[in-house]
Amino acid sequence: MIYKVYYQENANEIPVRENTKSLYLEAASEREVRQKLKDRNYNIEFVQLLEGNYLEYEQASANFVLEEI
């Protein structure tokens, strides 16, 4: 399954919408996504499962790059 992760790069900063970034990651569950990213010191705001039409829409985007972890 493919997940979209919304995060702040520094876990010590207050989340600000304009600084929110996203990445795409393949994992079996949300727990696995968080395990894979725990050493990056990200402030993870939201982990979203991408399926169906929404996944197709995201894959058509130029920003869609699947992270290899």
C-alpha positions, 0 to 999 in steps of 0.5 A: 500500500502507498501512503502520503505522509505530511510532516515538518522537517524539525520535530522541535518546531511548531507546525506551520501549514506553509512549512508542511511537506509531504512524501510518499512511502510504500508500507503494509500499515501506518505503524510501519510508515512511522517505524520507517521514518522514526530516525528522521526526526520528523514531526509527522502530522498525518499519514494518509492511505492512498487508494483508487482514484486518489492514488491515480491522481497523486501518481499523475502529479510531477511531485510523486516520488516513492521514497525508498527506505 
